[in-house]
Amino acid sequence: MTEIDKDKPGVTKFADHEVIVVPNRLKKKALRHAAASEPDPLTDAEIALEELSEQFGSWMEDECVALEGARQLVHRKGLTEEARQALFRAAHDIKGHGTTFGYPMASDVADSLCRVMEHAGGTAQVPLTFIDQCVDSVRAIIREHDHDNAEETAAELAKELRALTDELLGVDGKTDEAAPASPPLAPA
């Protein structure tokens, strides 16, 4: 791979293709450095995030309530399209928020549920016991988050459910190391 000067157009050559990289001159013109008397926006953002972080736990508990409600809908009505959508949406919200809010293992378990809901051949191929295991695991991970050894237990739950997900989907769970990696993207 060739080195590229950020101010001049360049070409990065790979074995089977080339990537043309053009300089981004707009960034220099759009950025304005703050004066010494002005507050630092990055510091202000970090302070605001720290203040919000106290609410992350209650937000995740609200997500758990939605996930539990979706599971109850599945148990009452079966895996109808409405129930499947509600369950997928609740799991997807936890998948998206979990890592940001400090619950990465809850995000991993929710990802397993999303994968099965999305890729199983039909709703009949999604076992209710699997749904229950995922929902119970997410709720336990969030509930026990601050306890000793919670992270190791959560990691083990996520690992086991990921393996079960791969089994349900007929995936071996291993990446093909012989497959070529995709080329890098051009810098923004």
N, C-alpha and C positions, 0 to 999 in steps of 0.2 A: 504494500500500500504506500502511495506517495504522500509526502507531507504537503499541505496546502497553505499558502499565504492567505490570511483572512481578508486582505485588501485587494487581491487580484483574483480573477476567475481561474479556476483550476480544474483538473481532471484527476479523479482517483481511479486507478486502474486495478481491476480484479481479474482473476483468471478467465472468467467468462463474460465480463461486462465492464463498462466504464461508467462512472458517475460524474457528471459535470456539476461543479459547485460554484455558484456565483456569490460574490460578496454581498453582505447585508448592510448596506450603507444607511438604511433608514434608522437602524438602532442608534447610531451615533447622533443623528439629528433629533430623534424623539426623546432621548434621555436628557434630563436636566439635573445637574448635581445640586443638591440642597446646600444652601448657605449654612454657615456655622450656627447662625441664630435660629434656623428652622428645625423643627423636630424631625427625627429620622423616621420615615414611614415604616421601615422594617421593624424597628424597635416598637413602634406603636402597634403594629400588627401582632407581634409576639405577645405584648402585654394584653391585648384584646383576646387573643386565643387562650392565654393563661386564665383570664377571668371566665371565659366560656367553659373551660375544661371542667369546672366544678359541676356543670350541668350534663356532661357527657354520660355519666352513669344513669341518670334519670331518663335521658333520651334513649339509651339502649334498653332500659326497662320498658319504655313505651313501645319500642320496636318488638320486644318479646311479647307484649300483650297482643300486638297485631298478629304476630306469628302464631301464637296460641289460638287466637280467634280463627285464623285461617285453618289451623289443624282441626278445630272443633267443627268447622263448616265441612271439611272433608269427611269427618266421621259421621256427621248428620246426613249429608247428601251424597256421599261417595265422591269420586274424583270427576265430578262434572266439570265442564269448561269453566264455569264461574268459580268453583272451589279451587280448581287447578291454577287459575289466574291469580286468585287471592293468595294462595300459598306461595306461588312463584314470586309475586310482587313483594310479599313480606320477607321472604328469604333473600331476595335480591337487594332489598333495602339494607338488611343486616350485613350482607356481603359487602356492600358499598360503604357503609358507615363504620363497620367494625374496626378496621385498621386505623382509620382516621381518629376514632374516639378512644383508641387504646385497647381494643379487644380483637387482636388479629386472629386468634384461634376461633372465635365466634364467626368471624368472616370466612375462615377456611371451611368450617362445618356448613355454613349457609351456602357456600360455593358448591359443596358436594350435593346438597339438596337441589340447588338450581340446575346443576349439570344433569342430574337424573331426570328432573322435571322437563328439561329442555330436550334431552337427547334420547330418552327412552322411546321405544317404538310406538307405544300407545299408553294411555293412562292405566290400562289394566296391568301393564308391566311395572308399575311403581308400587311396590309392596307398602301397605300401611305401616308395617313394623319399621321399615326404613324411615318413613316420614316421622314416626314417633321418636325413633332414635335420634334423628337430626334435631328435631324441635326440643326434645329433652336435653340434648347436649348443649345446644345454644343457650337455653335458659340456665343450665347449670354453670356454664362458663361465665356468663354475665353475673349470675347471683354470687358465685364463689370467687370472683375476680381478685378480691383483696386478701384472700386467705393464703396461708403458707402452702407451698407446693401446688398452688392452683395452676400455675403456668405449665408445669410438667404434666399434670393430669389433663389439662386442656389440649396440650400438644399430642398426647397419646390418643385422646378421643378423636381429634381431627385426623390423625394418621390412620386410625382404624376405619373411620367413616370414609376417608378417601379411598382406602383399599376396597371397601365394600362397594363404593360407587363405581370403581373401575371394574369390579366383578359384575355388577349389575349391567354395566354398559358394554361388557365384553372387551374391555381394554386391559392390556397386561400391566399397565401402571409404570412401565419403564420407557424412557425416551430412547429413540434410536440414535445412538452415538455416531453411527456411520453416515447418517443423513447430513448433507451439507447445511451449514447455518445460512440463514438468509443474510443478504448483504446489509451493511449498516445504512441507515437513512442519512440523507444529506442534512447538514446542520441548518437550523432555523435562523 
